[in-house]
Amino acid sequence: MTQEENTEAAPGLSLQDLASVVQVIDLCSQRGAFQGSELEAVGGLRGRIQAFVSANAPAEEENQEESTDNE
């Protein structure tokens, strides 16, 4: 197997995948899927994922978000 074939077979995550994880956490929280003792760990994970997505989002997306926030 060549290196190119190995690269294609490797699973990966996109920023959109991680943003979807944040949305799933929010939805589960709204529906009461977490016990009180779990909320700190879940909230911490959500915060770290959201910070990563925000820090790695392309500049164009940030400008679009700012313009929709201002409207």
C-alpha positions as CSV (number, residue, x, y, z in Angstrom):
1,M,0.0,0.0,0.0
2,T,1.4,3.4,-0.9
3,Q,1.3,6.5,1.4
4,E,-1.4,8.1,-0.8
5,E,-3.7,5.1,-0.2
6,N,-3.1,5.3,3.5
7,T,-4.0,8.9,3.6
8,E,-7.3,8.3,1.8
9,A,-8.3,5.6,4.2
10,A,-7.7,7.6,7.4
11,P,-10.9,8.9,9.0
12,G,-11.1,12.6,9.7
13,L,-13.2,15.3,11.3
14,S,-14.0,18.7,9.8
15,L,-14.9,21.9,11.7
16,Q,-18.5,21.3,10.6
17,D,-18.4,17.9,12.3
18,L,-17.2,19.5,15.5
19,A,-19.8,22.3,15.3
20,S,-22.4,19.6,14.9
21,V,-21.2,17.9,18.1
22,V,-21.7,21.2,19.9
23,Q,-25.3,21.4,18.6
24,V,-26.0,17.8,19.7
25,I,-24.7,18.6,23.2
26,D,-27.0,21.6,23.3
27,L,-30.0,19.6,22.1
28,C,-29.3,16.8,24.6
29,S,-29.0,19.3,27.4
30,Q,-32.3,20.9,26.5
31,R,-34.0,17.5,26.5
32,G,-32.5,16.6,30.0
33,A,-30.3,13.8,28.8
34,F,-27.5,14.6,31.3
35,Q,-27.6,14.1,35.1
36,G,-26.6,17.0,37.3
37,S,-23.3,15.4,38.2
38,E,-22.4,15.1,34.5
39,L,-23.1,18.7,33.5
40,E,-19.7,20.1,34.5
41,A,-17.8,17.5,32.3
42,V,-20.2,17.9,29.4
43,G,-20.1,21.7,29.6
44,G,-16.3,21.7,29.7
45,L,-16.1,19.5,26.7
46,R,-18.6,21.7,24.8
47,G,-16.6,24.8,25.7
48,R,-13.4,23.3,24.4
49,I,-14.9,22.1,21.2
50,Q,-16.6,25.4,20.6
51,A,-13.3,27.3,21.3
52,F,-11.5,25.1,18.8
53,V,-14.1,25.6,16.1
54,S,-14.0,29.4,16.7
55,A,-10.2,29.6,16.7
56,N,-9.9,27.5,13.5
57,A,-12.8,28.9,11.5
58,P,-11.8,30.7,8.3
59,A,-11.8,34.5,8.4
60,E,-14.7,34.7,5.9
61,E,-17.1,32.8,8.2
62,E,-16.2,35.1,11.1
63,N,-17.0,38.1,9.0
64,Q,-20.3,36.6,7.9
65,E,-21.2,35.8,11.6
66,E,-20.4,39.4,12.6
67,S,-22.5,40.9,9.8
68,T,-25.5,38.7,10.8
69,D,-25.1,39.6,14.5
70,N,-25.2,43.3,13.6
71,E,-28.4,43.0,11.5
